[in-house]
């Protein structure tokens, strides 16, 4: 589970801290079209923000957020997808956007490709965005990527 407490800020200032880091470090970046990857975990956040800019007023995103996850990092358990989908859900809530779970998963996958230099497939993002407790998710990996809970 990944949990985010957040509030929307006016403008394009994004501030993020992770309780998992345990150091109270706040990462700041500008949430607009100039957004680029850096050399830290915030690429998973930056990349998702970038994917949502086209839907946001003025093409900018501003927020303060604290992230907490119990998904082990780097353990092959979809920790990056969990954070990405949680950030997408946060942006949708802060800006009153409606995005289908499939579209959210695809945006998160594009984040990994473009900001994290990870040529991943769609399974991790799809189960994080489209999964339902107590069910497996059948994913057809051909466009338009239909899913079914089984």
Secondary structure, 3 states (H helix, E strand, C coil): CEEEEEEECCCCEEEEEECCCCCCCEEEEECCCCCCCCCCCCHHHHHHHHHHHHHCHHHCCCEEEEEEECCCCCCCCCHHHHHHHHHHHHHHHHCCCCCCHHHHHHHHHHHHHHHCCCCCCCHHHHHHHHCCCCCCEEECCCCCCCEEEC
